[in-house]
Amino acid sequence: MTMKLENVVPFGRSLDEYRKMFALSQCELGLNILGVADGPASFNAELSALGGRVTSIDPIYAFQAPQIKAQFENVLGKIMAQVEATPDDWVWSYHGSADGLRANRIRVTDTFVEDFAMRRDSGCYIAGELPSLPFADRQFDLALCSHFLFLYSEHFSLEFHWASICEMLRIANEVRIFPLLTLMLEKSPYLATIWQRLAQQGYSVEIRRVEYQLQRGGNEMLVVSRMADG
Ligand SMILES: C[S@@+](CC[C@H](N)C(=O)[O-])C[C@H]1O[C@@H](n2cnc3c(N)ncnc32)[C@H](O)[C@@H]1O
């Protein structure tokens, strides 16, 4: 077993990690993007600073920046202790070491907190949660969901996953989800059923290998899109 987490934790990743997790090309970074369950990721802050169009949605955006930072600080030690206790479960090619991971997560959270404190009311950070999102049909080109769906398969049911993915497909032309592993480093038990249902409904479904890997074996994303005439 690699990790025990009672709740979904506010741990965030950077723009560079999002680029690699979702194999985002320079051209795709210019799309109208929704980050679902973005939490304290600095993806929105960093890409917006470069002129990108990103909206993030997460239930923690109901809190103020200092409260989110405090939540992160509360879980950081516990998570790092679990990571350090399971060294074989992690691939260190990106972060270098557990200390590198800790430093990167702190840097990301600081970048997020600073941006969130400034732009919380600008409409680019929205408090809301799956499986029901307050957006119009096809409002976004691309919806990304990192480290929430599939990862927390023990905490959320198949039907929650299905409703959430259908909702993301309602509001975006394409949906990408990373990783496909659970916290136990096993492929999510929901993946096959979700794949089958999506294919039955006529979506194009693909598992794509990506260059980012931290959880050992966690280097694949799910890509779902409408067929051209859909
Ligand atoms: C581990 S963090 C991942 C943050 C970010 N996606 C990243 O990879 O850096 C998981 C996030 O899921 C959010 N979350 C929990 N329940 C949710 C729900 N029902 N809908 C959307 N987000 C949710 C949490 O608030 C938390 O910020």
The ligand as an SDF file (V2000), in Angstrom:
LIG
                    3D

 27 29  0  0  0  0  0  0  0  0999 V2000
   -4.9400   16.3480   -4.8250 C   0  0  0  0  0  0  0  0  0  0  0  0
   -5.7620   17.8740   -5.2060 S   0  0  0  0  0  0  0  0  0  0  0  0
   -5.2960   18.0650   -6.9050 C   0  0  0  0  0  0  0  0  0  0  0  0
   -5.1210   19.5080   -7.2940 C   0  0  0  0  0  0  0  0  0  0  0  0
   -4.7160   19.7380   -8.7450 C   0  0  0  0  0  0  0  0  0  0  0  0
   -5.6390   19.1410   -9.6830 N   0  0  0  0  0  0  0  0  0  0  0  0
   -3.3400   19.2250   -9.0420 C   0  0  0  0  0  0  0  0  0  0  0  0
   -3.1980   18.1090   -9.5570 O   0  0  0  0  0  0  0  0  0  0  0  0
   -2.3830   19.9130   -8.7200 O   0  0  0  0  0  0  0  0  0  0  0  0
   -7.4520   17.3020   -5.3310 C   0  0  0  0  0  0  0  0  0  0  0  0
   -8.4590   18.4410   -5.3430 C   0  0  0  0  0  0  0  0  0  0  0  0
   -9.7720   17.8910   -5.5550 O   0  0  0  0  0  0  0  0  0  0  0  0
  -10.6830   18.7770   -4.9590 C   0  0  0  0  0  0  0  0  0  0  0  0
  -12.0190   18.1600   -4.8330 N   0  0  0  0  0  0  0  0  0  0  0  0
  -12.5280   17.4170   -3.8180 C   0  0  0  0  0  0  0  0  0  0  0  0
  -13.7890   17.0470   -4.0920 N   0  0  0  0  0  0  0  0  0  0  0  0
  -14.1060   17.5930   -5.3060 C   0  0  0  0  0  0  0  0  0  0  0  0
  -15.2660   17.5710   -6.1420 C   0  0  0  0  0  0  0  0  0  0  0  0
  -16.3960   16.8970   -5.7950 N   0  0  0  0  0  0  0  0  0  0  0  0
  -15.2310   18.2420   -7.3180 N   0  0  0  0  0  0  0  0  0  0  0  0
  -14.1130   18.8990   -7.6990 C   0  0  0  0  0  0  0  0  0  0  0  0
  -12.9910   18.9530   -6.9450 N   0  0  0  0  0  0  0  0  0  0  0  0
  -12.9810   18.2970   -5.7780 C   0  0  0  0  0  0  0  0  0  0  0  0
  -10.0210   19.1010   -3.6320 C   0  0  0  0  0  0  0  0  0  0  0  0
  -10.5490   20.2730   -3.0480 O   0  0  0  0  0  0  0  0  0  0  0  0
   -8.5520   19.2290   -4.0330 C   0  0  0  0  0  0  0  0  0  0  0  0
   -8.1980   20.5700   -4.2570 O   0  0  0  0  0  0  0  0  0  0  0  0
  1  2  1  0
  2  3  1  0
  2 10  1  0
  3  4  1  0
  4  5  1  0
  5  6  1  0
  5  7  1  0
  7  8  2  0
  7  9  1  0
 10 11  1  0
 11 12  1  0
 11 26  1  0
 12 13  1  0
 13 14  1  0
 13 24  1  0
 14 15  1  0
 14 23  1  0
 15 16  2  0
 16 17  1  0
 17 18  1  0
 17 23  2  0
 18 19  1  0
 18 20  2  0
 20 21  1  0
 21 22  2  0
 22 23  1  0
 24 25  1  0
 24 26  1  0
 26 27  1  0
M  CHG  2   2   1   9  -1
M  END
$$$$
